[in-house]
Amino acid sequence: MSFSSLPFLVFILLFFPLYFGTKGRLRTWVCLLASYVFYGWWDWRFLSLILFSTVMDWWFGLWLSYLYAPEETRRRWENGSPVLQMFGQNALWASRSRLKSRSVLLLSMAMNLGFLGFFKYFNFFSDGLAALITALGMMPSWHTLNIILPVGISFYTFQSMSYTIDVYRREIAWEPSLLKFATFIALFPQLVAGPIVRAADFLHQMNEDKRFNWQRWHSGMGRVLWGFFKKLAIADSLAPFVEQCFQAPETFGSMHLLLGVVFYSFQIYCDFSGYSDIAIGLARMMGYDFPENFRTPYFSRSFSEFWTRWHISLSSWLRDYLYIPLGGNRGGKWMTYRNNMLTMLLGGLWHGANLAFVFWGFLHGLYLMLQRIIAPAWRHLVSVLRLPRLVSGGVEMATVYLLTLLAWVYFRSGSVGLAGGDAFGTANAVLKGIASGEGFSLGAVINKFQAIKGVGLIGVLLTVELSNIRFHWNQIQVEKPWIRMALFSILIWLLAFLGSFGANTFIYFQF
């Protein structure tokens, strides 16, 4: 079920009365069952996968807590659990050594990554192996399985893994209630495309019933409407122009292609951040606080800053559970470069099973390395030339944005294949067309109405985001009803006139 679909409108109109009309465990059951209906709307068969992952990670958390618990607590738990009693009577598991807890953690990670790897990467590696065998002069006889990628598997897998890792690190306690844990994993606003919510930030919020609160309702509704505007009015309006550019780049001039790449940078931003806004807004209306996932990333002055502003829940996850365990920046500059590159390569692979995504991650890893090398010389140059902060900051923002555009070309061109031939061919055709300079004029742009509309919508977006830094529109609309009514009315009218209400799904559903 998509946020932008009619069934979701019916779903949410039924959900909120049931949610606020119940309390305690009954309310938690309402949340869980509603979330399973929301997720099962795509394909009910995948409910078994999320159910199995949830139960197993809950048990892994219990297992880890059992290994860490004092003797008296362990015996009490064993009396209530035949499985734990079996572990306690087994001499192999009687010791609470770090080795045993690490084995449990590795078993949990193997299960989660095994599911993720099978559904997301099986075809990728089997096709690659077939191509390698063919290149060696042999003819492979197997056929690739027709594996359907479960929606949201990358998001809820990382969310579940972070819980087990945090229990292993003793940063959070095991959650005794399987019902609460299952609701945390499956809660529908963030289930399909994030933000990735961590147990330490959310489970404690479920310890008491959330009362209906008008301030939170207005704040959440404003966030939801702004998210729909970014998705339906901006992202979906830019999508046809972008699609034309990447489908047949050789037929367009350089200005048209450059505009298409710029449009894509805002399409994916508005599409993904729009989803996050809707999710955060819905959670706020329910009484919960989700972490921010985007903070005006295209205003970043460095790539390290960019990754504290773009897809924050994923970048912070990769930092805490991959980059820092690899050593972070503690082993000298070459180890830091290695850790940055590995993190970004795996971050690219997380997006999908094709080399175009991996190359996108490689580019960002390269950018982070070059930034560390060039930054001291740049700061010295700024100091010597006495450049105003506005000028130096503008140069830095422009550089970061242009290099990000280059990486987006490969990301958008992504297609399945060992060498990513179609993806790299498309990306190179787009870049070659831009670099040629042929048709580098506004008159050469085809579909001028779409182009003008797109530029205008991007202008609206940037104006709102810049003004929001000073005025905090969402807070103002909560405090002043007349401003709220005006803003809500404007957004609804703009959605009605500018929104694209086709079947466009959110881009990150495929990841």
Protein Blocks (a to p, Z undefined) as FASTA:
>chain_A
ZZkbmklmmmmmmmmmmmmmpghjllmmmmmmmmmmmmmmmommlmmmmmmmmmmmmmmm
mmmmmmmpcfklmmmmmmmomklmmmmmpmklmpccfklmmmmmmmmmmmmmmmmmmmmm
mmmmmmmmmmmmmmnopacfbdcddddddehklmmmmmmmmmmmmmmnopaccdfblklm
mmmmmomklmmnopaddfklmmmmmmpccdddfklmmmmmmmmmmmmmmmmmmmmmmmmm
mmmmmmmmmlpcfklmmmmmmmmmmmmmmmmmmmmmmmmmmmmmnopacddfbehkllcc
bfklmmmmgokllmmmmmmmmmmmnnpjmnojklmmmmmmmmmmmmmmmnoccfklmmmm
mmmmmmmmmmmmmmmmmmmmmmmnopafklmmmmmmmmmmmmmmmmmmmmmmpccdfklm
mmmmmmmmmmmmmmnopopafklpghkllmmmmmmmmmmmmmmmmmmmmnommlmmmmmm
klmmmmmmmmmmmmmmmpccbfbdcfklmZZ
